Structures are given as structure tokens and as C-alpha cells.
Amino acid sequence: MIESNKKKLALIVLLFVLFILTLRAASAEVYINEFLADSSLAEPANEWIELYYNGTGTVDLARWYFRDAGSRGINLTGTLSTANRYISFNGSQNGISLNNGGDQIYLYDDLGTLIDNTTYTTSVTDISRGRYPDGSLPPMVLMNMTRSAPND
């Protein structure tokens, strides 16, 4: 009987570990995809950061956060999935405030693991930076802002 309980416990632990590894693999496919650091509208309410998900399944962003070079943390909410690949956050929602003269943006998951980061040294009013195609490296100046949509 004790041996049977040990086998059940080992199976439960194995399934739990596989579940956690699946979640970790999904989070590795989340990218800082586009951002606007300098808006001609009221700042910082109209500055924003967009995330892009290139995986399968669902990623819950609860307890995920952005951090900038000044170590200011911004908590995130929402979910990403194959049906909802884009989500953006702005200053009026989350208190995001990007430096117009350059900054670093870091994305961390709920365990504090660095998922993605980007650096910019300058910004131009109403011109976003993003990855084209979505999720590629490195971010570049985009001709059109495409917040919460594919970059073009």
C-alpha cells in the first residue's frame, strides 16, 4: 500500500512539473512588440507598450510586470492566446511613463524571470518602434503605428 501511494505521488509530481514547464515554454513566446515613447497627446497617458504572443495555448499575465532602467515596476493584467495575440498597456491604465530621450524596457513573468527586453536611445513624437515582422529582432522605427494589430 505504501508503494502504491509513492507511485501516485510521483505521478502527481511529474504531471505538475510538466504543467509548469508548459507554462514556462508559453511565456517564452511573449515579446515586447511595439511601443510609443513620445506622444503629442497628453503624456504619459498616451504612451504605450504592446505585447505579442507567438505561441499556442493561453498566457495569463497576472503578476507579470514591466520594469524600466530606473527600476520602476508596472504590474500587468490580461491574457494572451492564439485568439488574442496582442495586448497593449498605456499610462492611464498602468502608469507607464517612458523616457523620451531613451530607456530600457524589461518584461518579467510571474516568477520574476526576464522574458524580453528592448533598449532605445531616442524617440520621435508620434512615431512608434516595433518589430517587423511581429516578434522578430530588433525593434525599429515603424512607418505606421499598429497598436494591438500586426506591424506593417
Secondary structure, DSSP 8 states (H G I E B T S, - for coil): -HHHHHHHHHHHHHHHHHHHHHHHHHHTTEEEEEEE---SSSTTTT-EEEEEE-SSSEEE-TT-EEEETT--EEE---EEESS--EEEEEHHHH-----TT-EEEEEE-TTS-EEEEEEES---TT--EE-SSTT-SS-EE-SS--TTS---
